[in-house]
Amino acid sequence: MVSATDRCRVCDEPLTPGATFCPHCGARVEHDLDDDAATTGRGVKDDERSRGMWLVVAAIVAVVAIVAVVAIAFASTSGGGGGNAPSTSVSPATPTTTPSSRTPSTRPPVTTPRTT
C-alpha cells in the first residue's frame, strides 16, 4: 500500500494512498516488498515471529524426549525394585542329597516273620 509520504519514482511528485499510477506523469507505481507484505498481512516481523515460535516448540519437544529417555534408562537399570541391586545365588561346591533325590533301591524290603 502506498502512503501519503511516498513519491513517484519518475517525476518525484507525491502519490495518493492506494494509487496504482502517478496522477502527474501517469507512470505505474511500483510497490516495495515491505508494501506488498503490508497488503498481504504478512511482514518480515511475522516471519521472524513464526520462526521463533517453531524454535520454542522444537526446544520443548527436545527436552521432553530427553526426559523420557533418561526416565526409561533409570527404570531399566534400577531393576524396578526401588534401586536395590538384584541378588545373586551361589550354588554350593558339593552337591547335597535330599531324601527325594535318592534313587530307588532294587532290593525288596526286609520283613521279619511273625511269631504267634
The 8 nearest C-alpha neighbors of each residue, nearest first, counted from 0:
[[1, 34, 17, 38, 2, 37, 35, 16],
 [0, 2, 16, 17, 5, 18, 3, 34],
 [1, 3, 16, 4, 5, 0, 15, 17],
 [4, 2, 15, 16, 5, 14, 1, 13],
 [3, 5, 2, 6, 13, 14, 1, 15],
 [6, 4, 2, 3, 14, 13, 1, 7],
 [5, 7, 13, 11, 12, 14, 8, 4],
 [8, 6, 11, 12, 9, 10, 21, 14],
 [7, 9, 11, 10, 6, 28, 12, 29],
 [8, 10, 7, 11, 26, 24, 12, 6],
 [9, 11, 12, 7, 8, 24, 23, 6],
 [12, 10, 7, 6, 8, 9, 13, 14],
 [11, 13, 6, 7, 10, 14, 23, 21],
 [14, 12, 6, 5, 7, 11, 4, 15],
 [15, 13, 6, 5, 3, 7, 21, 12],
 [14, 16, 3, 18, 17, 13, 2, 1],
 [17, 15, 1, 2, 3, 18, 14, 0],
 [16, 18, 1, 0, 15, 19, 2, 14],
 [19, 17, 16, 20, 15, 14, 1, 21],
 [18, 20, 28, 27, 17, 21, 29, 26],
 [21, 19, 27, 28, 25, 26, 18, 22],
 [20, 22, 25, 26, 23, 24, 7, 14],
 [23, 21, 25, 24, 20, 14, 18, 26],
 [22, 24, 21, 25, 12, 10, 26, 20],
 [25, 23, 26, 21, 22, 10, 9, 20],
 [24, 26, 21, 20, 22, 23, 27, 28],
 [27, 25, 21, 20, 24, 28, 9, 7],
 [26, 28, 20, 19, 29, 21, 25, 7],
 [29, 27, 19, 20, 26, 30, 21, 7],
 [30, 28, 27, 31, 19, 8, 7, 20],
 [29, 31, 34, 28, 35, 32, 0, 1],
 [32, 30, 34, 33, 35, 29, 36, 0],
 [31, 33, 35, 34, 36, 30, 37, 42],
 [32, 34, 36, 31, 35, 37, 42, 43],
 [33, 35, 37, 31, 0, 32, 36, 30],
 [36, 34, 32, 38, 37, 33, 39, 31],
 [35, 37, 42, 33, 41, 39, 34, 38],
 [36, 38, 34, 40, 35, 39, 42, 33],
 [39, 37, 35, 40, 36, 0, 34, 41],
 [40, 38, 36, 41, 37, 35, 42, 34],
 [39, 41, 37, 38, 36, 42, 35, 45],
 [42, 40, 36, 39, 45, 37, 43, 46],
 [41, 43, 36, 45, 44, 37, 40, 46],
 [42, 44, 46, 45, 47, 41, 36, 33],
 [43, 45, 47, 42, 46, 48, 41, 49],
 [46, 44, 48, 42, 43, 47, 41, 49],
 [47, 45, 49, 43, 48, 44, 50, 42],
 [48, 46, 50, 44, 49, 45, 51, 43],
 [47, 49, 51, 45, 46, 50, 44, 52],
 [48, 50, 46, 52, 51, 47, 45, 53],
 [51, 49, 47, 53, 48, 52, 46, 54],
 [50, 52, 48, 54, 49, 53, 47, 55],
 [53, 51, 55, 49, 54, 50, 56, 48],
 [54, 52, 56, 50, 55, 51, 57, 49],
 [53, 55, 57, 51, 52, 56, 58, 50],
 [56, 54, 52, 58, 53, 57, 59, 51],
 [55, 57, 53, 59, 58, 54, 52, 60],
 [58, 56, 54, 60, 55, 59, 53, 61],
 [59, 57, 61, 55, 56, 60, 54, 62],
 [60, 58, 62, 56, 61, 57, 63, 55],
 [59, 61, 57, 63, 58, 62, 64, 56],
 [60, 62, 58, 64, 59, 63, 57, 65],
 [63, 61, 65, 59, 64, 60, 66, 58],
 [64, 62, 66, 60, 61, 65, 67, 59],
 [65, 63, 67, 61, 62, 66, 60, 68],
 [64, 66, 62, 68, 67, 63, 69, 61],
 [67, 65, 63, 69, 64, 68, 70, 62],
 [68, 66, 64, 70, 65, 69, 71, 63],
 [69, 67, 65, 71, 70, 66, 72, 64],
 [68, 70, 72, 66, 71, 67, 73, 65],
 [71, 69, 67, 73, 72, 68, 66, 74],
 [72, 70, 74, 68, 69, 73, 75, 67],
 [71, 73, 69, 75, 70, 74, 68, 76],
 [74, 72, 70, 76, 71, 75, 77, 69],
 [75, 73, 71, 72, 77, 76, 79, 70],
 [74, 76, 72, 73, 77, 78, 71, 79],
 [77, 75, 73, 78, 74, 72, 79, 82],
 [76, 78, 82, 79, 74, 75, 73, 83],
 [79, 77, 80, 76, 75, 82, 85, 84],
 [78, 80, 77, 81, 74, 82, 75, 76],
 [81, 79, 78, 82, 83, 77, 84, 85],
 [80, 82, 83, 79, 77, 78, 84, 74],
 [81, 83, 77, 80, 84, 78, 79, 76],
 [84, 82, 81, 80, 85, 77, 78, 79],
 [83, 85, 82, 86, 78, 77, 80, 81],
 [86, 84, 83, 87, 78, 80, 77, 82],
 [85, 87, 84, 88, 83, 89, 78, 80],
 [88, 86, 89, 85, 84, 90, 83, 91],
 [87, 89, 90, 86, 91, 85, 92, 84],
 [90, 88, 91, 87, 92, 86, 93, 94],
 [89, 91, 88, 92, 93, 94, 87, 95],
 [92, 90, 93, 89, 94, 95, 88, 96],
 [91, 93, 90, 94, 89, 95, 88, 96],
 [94, 92, 91, 95, 90, 96, 89, 97],
 [95, 93, 92, 96, 91, 90, 97, 100],
 [94, 96, 93, 97, 91, 100, 92, 98],
 [97, 95, 100, 98, 94, 101, 99, 93],
 [96, 98, 100, 99, 95, 101, 94, 102],
 [99, 97, 100, 101, 96, 102, 95, 103],
 [100, 98, 97, 101, 96, 102, 103, 95],
 [99, 101, 97, 98, 96, 102, 103, 95],
 [102, 100, 98, 99, 103, 97, 96, 104],
 [101, 103, 104, 100, 99, 98, 105, 96],
 [104, 102, 101, 105, 106, 100, 99, 98],
 [103, 105, 106, 102, 107, 101, 108, 109],
 [104, 106, 107, 103, 108, 102, 109, 101],
 [107, 105, 104, 108, 109, 103, 110, 102],
 [106, 108, 109, 105, 104, 110, 103, 111],
 [109, 107, 110, 106, 104, 105, 111, 103],
 [108, 110, 107, 111, 106, 112, 104, 105],
 [111, 109, 108, 112, 107, 113, 106, 114],
 [110, 112, 113, 109, 114, 108, 107, 115],
 [113, 111, 114, 110, 115, 109, 108, 107],
 [114, 112, 115, 111, 110, 109, 108, 107],
 [113, 115, 112, 111, 110, 109, 108, 107],
 [114, 113, 112, 111, 110, 109, 108, 107]]
